[in-house]
Amino acid sequence: MTEFKLGSLVDTMMEHKDEVIKEQISKIVDLEFENYDLKNKKKNLEDDVKHIYKVCGAWIGLCYEWARDAEKDRKHYYYTDEEIDAKKEKYMQRADALRDVREMIERTRENRDF
């Protein structure tokens, strides 16, 4: 008959239980450190977002101030009809000049290929 040692089985089970508990505690500690690190990163990101909002708010305030200063310099934001006509004329002159240059390049190519 084989001898069955109950004490040896109990010792083995207790060792296994102790190892499992150690592993679980180690995992819990690692997760706590990771959680602490994530909380710090979240706080840093929130601080960065607050800073960005402050900077953007300052830029918006400056743009608004510049727009108000520009309004003081001009009677209103809109161009007068004369200014619009002058801008149209300037753009049309540019367009005509570009068209002339393109036609000249095209003629040069045709003459060169001839």
LINNOR-V240319 format. One record per run of one state. SS is the DSSP state (A for helix, B for strand, O for the rest). FROM is the first residue (numbers start at 1). TO is the last residue. If there is no record, write none. Layout:
ss=SS from=FROM to=TO
ss=SS from=FROM to=TO
This chain:
ss=O from=1 to=5
ss=A from=6 to=73
ss=O from=74 to=80
ss=A from=81 to=113
ss=O from=114 to=114
